[in-house]
Structures are given as structure tokens and as C-alpha cells.
Amino acid sequence: MAILLNSETRVLAVNATGAYGGGQVRAMRGFGTQVVAHVAPGRRGEIDGLPVFDTIAAAVQATQATAAAVFTPAAGVRDSIDEAARVGLKLVFAAAEFVPVHDVLRAAQRAREAGCWLVGPNSSGMASPGQAVLGAIPPGMTLPGRIGVIGRSGTLTMNVCRALSLAGLGQSSVVHIGGDVVCGRNPHEWLGLFAADAQTDLVVYLGEPGGTKEYAMLDAVREAGKPVVALVVGRHVPPARRMGHAGAMVGSARETAGAKIEALAGAGAHVAKSPAEVVEIAARLLRRPVQRAMESFA
């Protein structure tokens, strides 16, 4: 029960030689992810028992990898994504924040043209519970099941997954698309994947103020053929106040949480006001009992 990422996915760790990247890779392996090699130009030998290659191309040729977790610093992210797409990887997660916007625009376009799904940049990651994790979504917050989760905020994504899991409502896959203005794939594209997945019965979308990504989702919500539960946070952000990370900065009335909530409801989404309400609505739509009390998530 997963989209794109599963127990068979063979993952390269790209430039994961620092404390953060190295720690994430060790955690990913501990959670069951098949990390098959490191890519770190100029390094030799092994890192934690895994072979090290100078290039993504060389690593793919030697290991038949199909995905990459990219911990390259912001200035080099575009080159890492470009190489990963060029050699045929189908899934790339990029962790770095503050990647130049034009770099992301070019890299995302090249990845899309190559049929590569880019998660991020500035992403907490992706998880298919019980199978594999890319990045920093703790498996302890997820549970295998049949709900797809798409989030613009990493923290909100993890909190809602934890609430669903505590209620016994498992997830097929969870993706934090990235917190910047431009990300590799947009919510409507992820919704299309979940809509086509026979093992996903319901999709939860977690939005926030800023940008217009929610408006591009409206047709996908109408055509999904399965319920979509939407929680858009930031309803009480003061007018004219910019808050949060780059992707959440409001530039017009259309970009406010209230306007997005109204549009999503008009398209047929089931709108929730809190993580607890996401759980209540999902349980009702799936006709599943909530296994644990959710007062702490209200």
C-alpha cells in the first residue's frame, strides 16, 4: 500500500556526509529503507558499510538504484537533481532549504520531463509506512493503511499522521511536498497519483496560506473519485501580516487560508478545522471507529 516509495526502492544517499545527512541516512536504514550506496565526490571506500561513488551515474550503474535522498547544500541542489533525472532515477527527495528559486524552477522542469518525481526542496520527506522512508518523517508517527497524505507543512504533516495513527487510521503513503514557493511537484499532481492508487481509499490534504497551489487542485478534487479531506491552517493570521516560511507568505486575499478553504469546499473537499477533525471526518467517511480518544489533538 504505497505510491512511488516501497520496500523494493533502492536509494542513493547523495552528499550525506555531514551530521544531519549522515544521521538521516542511518535512521532511514534503521526504518527499513534500502539505502544501497553513498554519492560523495572525492570520498573513497565506505561509509557505514555502504560503498561510496563520485557520481550518481556511477552509483546507479553499480547498484541499480531507483531513487535518491539528496542532502547537497542549497547551492548544489540543482546539479544533483539534474544528474539524478538524467540517469533515470524516478524518485528524488531534496532536503535543503534556501535553494535559489530559479535553480528549483529549472531542476523541477527537467525532472518532470524525465518522468522523475521530485519531493522538495525544503522537504521533511516521504514515507510509505511499514516499508520505507526518505528524509525525516518518523515511522513512529505513521501506520500502514489506506489514507494518502499530502502536506505543505512538514510539522503539520507529521502531527496529522500521528493523530491518524493513534486513531488506528493508517496511511498508504505520506509526502511533504516542500515548504518553498516552488517545489518539485504540486499538490494536484500528488492527488492524481493517490486518486489512481487502488490501495488508497481517502486522501488528506494539508495546506496553508500563501501561493496558489490549492487552486490548481480544484479540478483534481472534483475528479478524484474518492474523498478528499482538507485542512488549511492559518485562518487567524492578521491581515497584511507575513508569517511562516517562504511558501506560506500571503501576497493577496486569494492566498489567505479562508479563501482557499472556501474554494476547496466548493470543489467537494471535506473541510476540517483541526487535526482532530481530520481524524473524525476520515473515520466517518471510511466507516471506521476511532480507536483512541483524540482530545489531545483538538
Phi, psi and chi 1 to 4 in degrees:
 res  aa     phi    psi   chi1   chi2   chi3   chi4
   1 MET       -   83.6  -69.0 -177.0  -79.0      -
   2 ALA  -160.9  154.7      -      -      -      -
   3 ILE  -114.1  133.7   59.7  163.5      -      -
   4 LEU    67.1  -46.4  -63.4 -177.7      -      -
   5 LEU  -111.6  124.2  176.8   67.6      -      -
   6 ASN  -147.5 -172.3   57.8   42.2      -      -
   7 SER   -67.3  -17.3   58.9      -      -      -
   8 GLU   -90.8  -10.3  -57.4  -59.7  -43.7      -
   9 THR   -65.1  129.0  -56.1      -      -      -
  10 ARG  -104.3  117.7  -63.7  173.0   63.8   80.9
  11 VAL  -110.9  137.2  179.7      -      -      -
  12 LEU   -98.2  137.9  -61.2  177.1      -      -
  13 ALA   -98.1  112.4      -      -      -      -
  14 VAL  -102.5  119.3 -179.8      -      -      -
  15 ASN    55.3   41.1  -70.1  -44.3      -      -
  16 ALA   -98.1   51.2      -      -      -      -
  17 THR  -100.8   -9.5   56.2      -      -      -
  18 GLY   -84.9 -179.5      -      -      -      -
  19 ALA   -64.0  -43.2      -      -      -      -
  20 TYR   -68.5  -54.9  178.1   78.3      -      -
  21 GLY   -61.2  -44.1      -      -      -      -
  22 GLY   -61.9  -41.8      -      -      -      -
  23 GLY   -64.6  -39.8      -      -      -      -
  24 GLN   -64.3  -41.7  -73.4  -60.5  -44.5      -
  25 VAL   -65.0  -42.1  172.6      -      -      -
  26 ARG   -62.3  -39.9  -72.9 -171.9  -70.4  -85.9
  27 ALA   -66.3  -43.1      -      -      -      -
  28 MET   -58.4  -43.4  -74.2  161.0   50.0      -
  29 ARG   -65.4  -39.9  -64.6  178.3   73.1 -172.3
  30 GLY   -62.6  -27.4      -      -      -      -
  31 PHE   -87.1   -1.3  -60.2  147.1      -      -
  32 GLY   107.8   -3.8      -      -      -      -
  33 THR   -65.0  135.9  -51.1      -      -      -
  34 GLN   -83.0   80.2 -103.7 -162.5   95.4      -
  35 VAL   -83.1  121.7 -178.1      -      -      -
  36 VAL  -106.2  -15.9  -65.6      -      -      -
  37 ALA  -170.1  162.0      -      -      -      -
  38 HIS  -103.8  149.3  -81.0  -93.3      -      -
  39 VAL  -120.2  115.1  176.4      -      -      -
  40 ALA  -151.0   96.5      -      -      -      -
  41 PRO   -53.3  131.2  -26.0   34.8      -      -
  42 GLY    90.4  -12.7      -      -      -      -
  43 ARG   -88.0  157.3  -65.6  -74.4  -67.9  -98.0
  44 ARG  -133.6  163.8  -65.1  -70.1 -176.4  -89.1
  45 GLY    79.7 -128.1      -      -      -      -
  46 GLU  -133.3  156.9  -64.5 -177.1  -14.3      -
  47 ILE  -127.7  118.0  -62.7  175.8      -      -
  48 ASP    51.8   37.8  -67.6  -24.1      -      -
  49 GLY    84.4   -1.4      -      -      -      -
  50 LEU  -101.6  141.9  -64.9  175.4      -      -
  51 PRO   -67.6  152.4   24.9  -34.3      -      -
  52 VAL  -115.8  133.7 -177.8      -      -      -
  53 PHE  -121.6  154.7  -63.5   88.2      -      -
  54 ASP   -76.3  -30.1  -80.2  -32.2      -      -
  55 THR  -133.9  157.1   66.0      -      -      -
  56 ILE   -64.1  -39.1  -65.4  174.2      -      -
  57 ALA   -59.5  -45.2      -      -      -      -
  58 ALA   -65.2  -38.7      -      -      -      -
  59 ALA   -66.7  -41.4      -      -      -      -
  60 VAL   -63.6  -43.1  169.0      -      -      -
  61 GLN   -61.3  -37.7 -175.6  175.3   15.5      -
  62 ALA   -83.3  -26.8      -      -      -      -
  63 THR  -119.1   -9.5   65.6      -      -      -
  64 GLN    57.9   37.5  -69.5   75.2   55.8      -
  65 ALA   -63.9  151.6      -      -      -      -
  66 THR  -121.8   -6.8   55.6      -      -      -
  67 ALA  -149.9  166.1      -      -      -      -
  68 ALA  -141.7  142.4      -      -      -      -
  69 ALA  -108.5  112.0      -      -      -      -
  70 VAL  -101.5  117.7  174.0      -      -      -
  71 PHE  -112.2   19.7  -63.4   94.3      -      -
  72 THR   -60.2  138.5  -53.4      -      -      -
  73 PRO   -58.3  159.6  -26.1   35.7      -      -
  74 ALA   -49.9  -44.0      -      -      -      -
  75 ALA   -64.1  -22.8      -      -      -      -
  76 GLY  -107.6    3.6      -      -      -      -
  77 VAL   -61.8  -41.8  165.1      -      -      -
  78 ARG   -58.0  -44.2 -175.4 -174.8   71.2 -180.0
  79 ASP   -64.0  -39.9  -70.6  -18.7      -      -
  80 SER   -65.2  -43.6  -68.2      -      -      -
  81 ILE   -66.4  -42.7  -66.0  170.3      -      -
  82 ASP   -58.4  -45.0  -75.8   -7.6      -      -
  83 GLU   -67.2  -41.1 -175.1 -177.9    5.0      -
  84 ALA   -60.8  -42.9      -      -      -      -
  85 ALA   -68.4  -39.5      -      -      -      -
  86 ARG   -62.9  -35.4 -173.2  168.4   61.4 -110.3
  87 VAL   -91.7    4.9  -59.1      -      -      -
  88 GLY    98.5   10.0      -      -      -      -
  89 LEU   -65.9  140.0  -65.2 -173.6      -      -
  90 LYS   -99.0  -10.1  -63.8  -55.6  179.7 -175.2
  91 LEU  -146.3  127.0  177.4   63.1      -      -
  92 VAL  -134.8  128.0  174.8      -      -      -
  93 PHE  -106.8  129.8  154.3   70.6      -      -
  94 ALA  -121.3  121.3      -      -      -      -
  95 ALA   -86.5  -29.8      -      -      -      -
  96 ALA   -62.1  141.3      -      -      -      -
  97 GLU   -96.9  161.2 -168.7  174.0    4.7      -
  98 PHE    67.0   28.9  -56.3  121.9      -      -
  99 VAL   -70.5  131.8  179.4      -      -      -
 100 PRO   -53.7  136.9  -27.0   35.8      -      -
 101 VAL   -56.6  -43.8  172.3      -      -      -
 102 HIS   -66.8  -31.1  -76.0   86.6      -      -
 103 ASP   -63.6  -43.9  -77.4    2.3      -      -
 104 VAL   -66.7  -41.1 -178.7      -      -      -
 105 LEU   -56.9  -47.2  -75.3  168.0      -      -
 106 ARG   -69.5  -43.8  -72.1 -168.6  -70.5  -93.5
 107 ALA   -66.2  -41.5      -      -      -      -
 108 ALA   -64.1  -39.7      -      -      -      -
 109 GLN   -65.9  -43.1 -178.3   61.3   29.6      -
 110 ARG   -66.2  -39.0  -71.8  170.8 -176.7  166.4
 111 ALA   -63.0  -45.0      -      -      -      -
 112 ARG   -61.9  -43.3 -174.6  178.9  -80.9  103.7
 113 GLU   -61.8  -30.4  -70.0  169.3   -8.1      -
 114 ALA   -87.8    0.2      -      -      -      -
 115 GLY    76.8   20.9      -      -      -      -
 116 CYS   -97.1  133.8  174.1      -      -      -
 117 TRP   -94.0  117.3  -76.0   76.2      -      -
 118 LEU  -101.0  122.5  172.3   60.0      -      -
 119 VAL  -101.4  113.8  179.8      -      -      -
 120 GLY   108.5 -159.0      -      -      -      -
 121 PRO   -66.5 -179.1  -17.3   31.3      -      -
 122 ASN    55.9   48.7 -169.0   12.0      -      -
 123 SER  -115.6  145.3  169.7      -      -      -
 124 SER   -78.9  -19.8  -64.5      -      -      -
 125 GLY   129.6 -163.8      -      -      -      -
 126 MET  -142.1  145.6 -179.5  177.4 -174.8      -
 127 ALA  -142.1  140.2      -      -      -      -
 128 SER  -115.7   98.3  -67.7      -      -      -
 129 PRO   -52.6  135.1  -28.6   37.2      -      -
 130 GLY    82.3   -4.7      -      -      -      -
 131 GLN  -123.7  -58.5  -60.9 -164.6   55.6      -
 132 ALA  -162.6  158.1      -      -      -      -
 133 VAL  -136.3  138.1  176.3      -      -      -
 134 LEU  -114.9  119.9  -65.4  178.4      -      -
 135 GLY    93.6 -142.0      -      -      -      -
 136 ALA  -118.0   31.5      -      -      -      -
 137 ILE   -89.5  108.4  -63.6  179.7      -      -
 138 PRO   -66.4  126.3  -17.6   31.4      -      -
 139 PRO   -58.2  -24.9  -28.6   37.7      -      -
 140 GLY   -63.7  -15.9      -      -      -      -
 141 MET   -95.6   -2.3  -70.1 -170.9  173.3      -
 142 THR  -122.3  166.4   62.6      -      -      -
 143 LEU  -149.2  134.1  179.3   75.0      -      -
 144 PRO   -60.0  137.4  -24.1   34.9      -      -
 145 GLY  -178.6 -150.7      -      -      -      -
 146 ARG  -128.1   24.6  -58.7 -179.3   67.1   89.7
 147 ILE  -110.9  126.4  -64.0  175.6      -      -
 148 GLY   -88.9  139.5      -      -      -      -
 149 VAL  -125.4  127.1  179.2      -      -      -
 150 ILE  -121.9  124.5  -53.2  162.4      -      -
 151 GLY  -133.0  144.9      -      -      -      -
 152 ARG   -93.6  -22.5  -74.1 -176.0   58.9 -165.4
 153 SER  -110.2  126.6  161.4      -      -      -
 154 GLY   -64.7  -45.0      -      -      -      -
 155 THR   -64.1  -44.7  -59.0      -      -      -
 156 LEU   -63.3  -40.6 -179.9   62.4      -      -
 157 THR   -58.3  -47.6  -60.9      -      -      -
 158 MET   -67.5  -38.5  -72.4 -175.2  -92.5      -
 159 ASN   -65.2  -41.3  -76.4  -21.8      -      -
 160 VAL   -69.1  -39.3  169.0      -      -      -
 161 CYS   -61.6  -40.5  -75.5      -      -      -
 162 ARG   -62.8  -42.9 -179.8  169.8  179.7  -97.5
 163 ALA   -63.1  -45.2      -      -      -      -
 164 LEU   -60.2  -44.8  -71.2  167.3      -      -
 165 SER   -64.9  -42.2  -61.8      -      -      -
 166 LEU   -62.4  -27.3  -74.7  173.0      -      -
 167 ALA   -87.0    1.2      -      -      -      -
 168 GLY    80.8   15.8      -      -      -      -
 169 LEU  -103.9   99.1  -59.9  173.2      -      -
 170 GLY   -80.8  169.4      -      -      -      -
 171 GLN  -118.3  142.0  -54.2   90.7   48.1      -
 172 SER   -76.0  -53.3   52.2      -      -      -
 173 SER  -148.8  156.1  -74.6      -      -      -
 174 VAL  -130.1  131.8  176.5      -      -      -
 175 VAL  -136.6  128.3   58.8      -      -      -
 176 HIS   -97.0  109.6  171.3 -138.9      -      -
 177 ILE   -70.6  -18.0   67.6  171.8      -      -
 178 GLY   122.7  146.4      -      -      -      -
 179 GLY   -97.0    3.6      -      -      -      -
 180 ASP   -91.4  171.2  -73.2  -15.0      -      -
 181 VAL   -60.4  -41.0  174.8      -      -      -
 182 VAL  -111.0  131.4  178.4      -      -      -
 183 CYS  -131.0  169.1   54.9      -      -      -
 184 GLY   -63.2  -43.6      -      -      -      -
 185 ARG  -135.7  147.8  -65.7  -82.9 -177.4  158.0
 186 ASN   -97.6  163.6  -69.4  -52.1      -      -
 187 PRO   -53.9  -38.8  -29.0   36.1      -      -
 188 HIS   -66.2  -28.5   68.7  -81.0      -      -
 189 GLU   -70.5  -43.1  -64.1  175.0  -84.9      -
 190 TRP   -64.6  -39.7  -69.6  104.2      -      -
 191 LEU   -61.4  -37.3  178.5   53.8      -      -
 192 GLY   -61.3  -39.3      -      -      -      -
 193 LEU   -64.0  -46.8  -81.5 -173.0      -      -
 194 PHE   -65.8  -36.7  -78.3  117.8      -      -
 195 ALA   -63.3  -33.5      -      -      -      -
 196 ALA   -85.5   -7.3      -      -      -      -
 197 ASP   -86.7  117.4  177.3   32.7      -      -
 198 ALA   -66.2  -16.6      -      -      -      -
 199 GLN  -103.0   12.8  -65.6 -176.1  -39.3      -
 200 THR  -115.7  121.9  -64.0      -      -      -
 201 ASP   -98.8  -21.3  -64.7  -27.4      -      -
 202 LEU  -154.4  147.8  176.3  146.1      -      -
 203 VAL  -121.2  133.7 -178.7      -      -      -
 204 VAL  -105.9  127.1  170.4      -      -      -
 205 TYR  -112.8  131.7  172.2   70.4      -      -
 206 LEU  -118.8  105.8  -54.3  169.8      -      -
 207 GLY  -111.6 -177.1      -      -      -      -
 208 GLU  -159.5  171.2   56.9 -170.0    1.8      -
 209 PRO   -64.0  164.1  -16.4   29.6      -      -
 210 GLY    93.1  139.9      -      -      -      -
 211 GLY    72.6 -177.7      -      -      -      -
 212 THR  -128.9   20.7   58.0      -      -      -
 213 LYS   -59.8  -34.6  -68.6  179.4  172.9   65.4
 214 GLU   -63.9  -33.6  -73.3   78.0    6.5      -
 215 TYR   -69.7  -31.3  -65.2   99.6      -      -
 216 ALA   -70.0  -15.2      -      -      -      -
 217 MET   -82.8  -17.1  -72.8 -178.2   64.8      -
 218 LEU   -59.0  -45.6  -59.3 -178.2      -      -
 219 ASP   -64.2  -38.7  -74.4  -19.0      -      -
 220 ALA   -64.8  -36.6      -      -      -      -
 221 VAL   -64.2  -45.3  170.7      -      -      -
 222 ARG   -62.4  -34.3  -64.4 -174.6 -172.8   99.4
 223 GLU  -100.1    3.6  -61.8  165.8    4.8      -
 224 ALA   -62.5  -33.6      -      -      -      -
 225 GLY    76.4    5.9      -      -      -      -
 226 LYS  -149.9  158.6   56.2 -172.3   66.5  172.9
 227 PRO   -64.0  144.3  -17.2   29.6      -      -
 228 VAL  -121.9  122.4  176.7      -      -      -
 229 VAL  -104.5  125.4 -179.8      -      -      -
 230 ALA  -118.3  130.5      -      -      -      -
 231 LEU  -122.0  115.8  167.7   61.1      -      -
 232 VAL  -113.0  113.0 -179.4      -      -      -
 233 VAL   -85.3  168.0  -63.0      -      -      -
 234 GLY    94.8   20.7      -      -      -      -
 235 ARG   -64.0  -25.1  -58.3 -172.4  -51.7  -81.3
 236 HIS  -105.7   16.1  -55.5  -62.0      -      -
 237 VAL   -62.8  127.4  172.0      -      -      -
 238 PRO   -59.5  143.9  -21.6   33.1      -      -
 239 PRO   -54.6  141.7  -23.3   33.3      -      -
 240 ALA    67.2    8.9      -      -      -      -
 241 ARG  -100.3  128.8  176.7   72.5   60.3   83.6
 242 ARG   -95.7  124.9  -66.4 -165.6  169.5 -165.5
 243 MET  -135.4  152.3  -58.3  178.6   68.4      -
 244 GLY    87.7 -167.9      -      -      -      -
 245 HIS   -78.6  178.8   50.9   72.9      -      -
 246 ALA   -56.2  -39.9      -      -      -      -
 247 GLY   -72.0  -10.9      -      -      -      -
 248 ALA  -107.4   11.4      -      -      -      -
 249 MET   -83.0  124.0  -68.5 -176.8  178.5      -
 250 VAL   -83.7  127.1  176.0      -      -      -
 251 GLY  -110.0  -12.4      -      -      -      -
 252 SER  -159.9  169.3   68.2      -      -      -
 253 ALA   -59.7  -32.3      -      -      -      -
 254 ARG   -65.4  -21.9 -167.6  167.8 -176.4 -100.8
 255 GLU   -94.0    3.9  -63.2 -179.6   27.0      -
 256 THR   -76.8  159.2   62.1      -      -      -
 257 ALA   -60.9  -41.8      -      -      -      -
 258 GLY   -59.7  -43.9      -      -      -      -
 259 ALA   -65.2  -38.8      -      -      -      -
 260 LYS   -68.9  -39.9  -66.2 -179.2  178.7 -171.5
 261 ILE   -59.4  -45.3  -70.1  167.2      -      -
 262 GLU   -62.0  -42.5 -176.6  177.1   -7.8      -
 263 ALA   -66.5  -43.5      -      -      -      -
 264 LEU   -65.7  -40.6  -73.1  164.6      -      -
 265 ALA   -62.8  -40.4      -      -      -      -
 266 GLY   -63.8  -26.3      -      -      -      -
 267 ALA   -85.5   -5.8      -      -      -      -
 268 GLY   108.4    3.3      -      -      -      -
 269 ALA   -71.4  148.9      -      -      -      -
 270 HIS   -89.4  110.9  -58.9  -96.3      -      -
 271 VAL   -89.3  129.4  173.6      -      -      -
 272 ALA  -109.9  155.9      -      -      -      -
 273 LYS  -107.8   -4.9  -65.2 -178.1  179.5  178.9
 274 SER  -160.9  162.9   68.0      -      -      -
 275 PRO   -56.8  -38.4  -29.6   37.5      -      -
 276 ALA   -60.7  -39.3      -      -      -      -
 277 GLU   -72.3  -31.4 -160.2  166.7  -45.0      -
 278 VAL   -57.0  -46.3  169.7      -      -      -
 279 VAL   -62.1  -46.8  172.5      -      -      -
 280 GLU   -60.9  -45.0  -66.7  167.0    3.5      -
 281 ILE   -68.0  -44.3  -65.9  170.8      -      -
 282 ALA   -61.5  -43.6      -      -      -      -
 283 ALA   -62.4  -41.8      -      -      -      -
 284 ARG   -65.3  -44.9 -176.6  178.3   73.7 -114.4
 285 LEU   -66.0  -35.3  -67.7  170.8      -      -
 286 LEU   -88.1   -3.4  -64.8  174.2      -      -
 287 ARG    55.9   47.6  -60.9 -178.8 -179.5  178.6
 288 ARG  -118.5  139.2  -66.4  -86.6  -57.5  -81.4
 289 PRO   -72.8  145.7   27.3  -34.6      -      -
 290 VAL   -80.2  122.7  174.7      -      -      -
 291 GLN   -79.3  -24.9  -66.3 -177.3    6.7      -
 292 ARG  -135.3  151.7  -67.9 -176.9   58.4  170.8
 293 ALA   -64.2  143.4      -      -      -      -
 294 MET  -113.4   18.0  -60.2  -54.7  -59.6      -
 295 GLU   -56.6  -34.6  -72.7   82.4   -2.0      -
 296 SER   -69.2  -11.3   61.2      -      -      -
 297 PHE  -105.0    4.1  -64.5   97.9      -      -
 298 ALA   -68.4      -      -      -      -      -
